[in-house]
């Protein structure tokens, strides 16, 4: 059972930046997709960004050009660099690891995969 722990959330002013880090309890493997999702108050959990097993990145339209997903196998982490933050980016951010290998695209994640507990990001106007 892989445990995922997110960190790096906090309060930031609009236009600012934050970097979220998701650390896995075991060695991460390039065969598996990794991603970030978020849940804003009163809304469903939405896709934010993902890296599939090939290493191709995918982004929600709302964050393209502002967010960057990356992974570090040596540190067992996947990160989300967020810039030009907006109040509408306020949400709890969750990382996810796919349990099934060799998934391509942005739709690799289900509730059966590994999920972290989330980290709060609040962007003030």
C-alpha positions in Angstrom: 0.0 0.0 0.0 1.6 3.3 -1.1 1.0 6.3 1.1 1.1 9.7 -0.4 1.6 12.9 1.5 1.1 16.3 0.1 2.8 19.4 1.3 3.4 23.0 0.2 -0.1 24.4 0.5 -0.8 27.7 2.1 -2.2 31.2 1.8 -0.9 33.3 -1.1 -2.0 36.5 -2.8 -3.4 36.5 -6.3 -0.5 36.5 -8.8 1.7 34.6 -6.4 3.2 31.2 -6.7 3.3 28.0 -4.7 4.9 24.6 -5.2 3.1 21.5 -4.0 5.0 18.3 -3.3 3.6 14.8 -3.1 6.0 12.3 -1.5 5.4 8.6 -1.8 6.2 6.0 0.9 7.8 3.7 -1.7 10.0 4.1 -4.8 8.0 5.6 -7.6 8.1 3.9 -11.0 8.0 5.5 -14.4 5.5 2.9 -15.5 2.8 4.5 -13.5 0.9 7.8 -14.2 0.9 10.5 -11.5 -1.4 13.4 -11.2 -2.9 16.3 -9.2 -6.6 17.0 -8.6 -8.4 19.7 -6.6 -11.7 20.2 -4.8 -13.0 23.7 -4.4 -15.5 24.4 -1.7 -18.9 23.0 -2.6 -17.6 21.4 -5.9 -16.6 18.0 -7.2 -12.9 17.0 -7.3 -11.5 18.1 -10.7 -8.5 17.1 -12.7 -5.6 19.6 -12.6 -2.5 17.9 -14.2 -1.0 14.5 -14.9 2.1 12.8 -16.2 1.4 9.5 -17.9 3.8 6.6 -18.0 5.5 7.9 -21.1 6.1 11.2 -19.4 3.7 13.2 -21.4 2.0 16.0 -19.3 -1.6 17.0 -19.4 -3.3 20.0 -17.9 -6.8 21.3 -17.3 -7.5 24.2 -19.6 -7.9 26.5 -16.6 -4.3 26.0 -15.5 -2.4 25.6 -18.8 0.5 28.0 -19.0 0.4 28.6 -15.2 1.0 25.2 -13.6 3.7 22.7 -14.3 3.8 19.1 -13.1 7.1 17.2 -12.7 8.4 14.1 -11.0 11.7 13.2 -9.2 12.4 9.5 -9.0 15.4 10.0 -6.7 13.2 11.7 -4.1 10.0 9.7 -4.8 8.1 12.9 -5.4 5.8 14.5 -7.9 5.5 18.3 -7.8 3.1 20.9 -9.0 4.6 24.3 -9.6 1.7 26.9 -9.6 2.2 30.4 -10.8 0.0 33.4 -11.5 -2.4 32.1 -8.9 -6.0 33.2 -9.0 -8.7 33.2 -6.3 -10.5 30.5 -8.3 -7.5 28.2 -7.7 -8.5 28.0 -4.1 -9.1 24.4 -3.2 -7.8 21.3 -1.5 -5.2 19.7 -3.8 -4.7 16.0 -3.9 -2.1 13.9 -5.6 -2.8 10.5 -7.1 -0.8 7.5 -8.3 -2.2 5.1 -10.7 -2.2 1.5 -9.6 -2.2 0.1 -13.1 0.9 0.5 -15.3 1.3 1.8 -18.8 -1.7 4.2 -18.8 -1.5 7.0 -21.3 -3.5 10.2 -21.4 -5.2 12.2 -18.6 -7.9 9.8 -17.6 -5.7 7.3 -15.7 -7.1 7.8 -12.2 -10.0 6.3 -10.4 -11.1 6.2 -6.8 -9.4 2.8 -6.5 -5.9 4.3 -7.1 -3.6 5.8 -4.5 -4.6 9.2 -3.2 -3.1 11.6 -0.7 -5.1 13.4 2.1 -4.8 16.8 0.4 -3.2 20.1 1.1 -5.1 23.4 1.3 -4.3 26.2 -1.2 -6.0 29.6 -0.6 -5.5 32.5 -2.9 -6.6 35.9 -1.7 -7.7 38.6 -4.0 
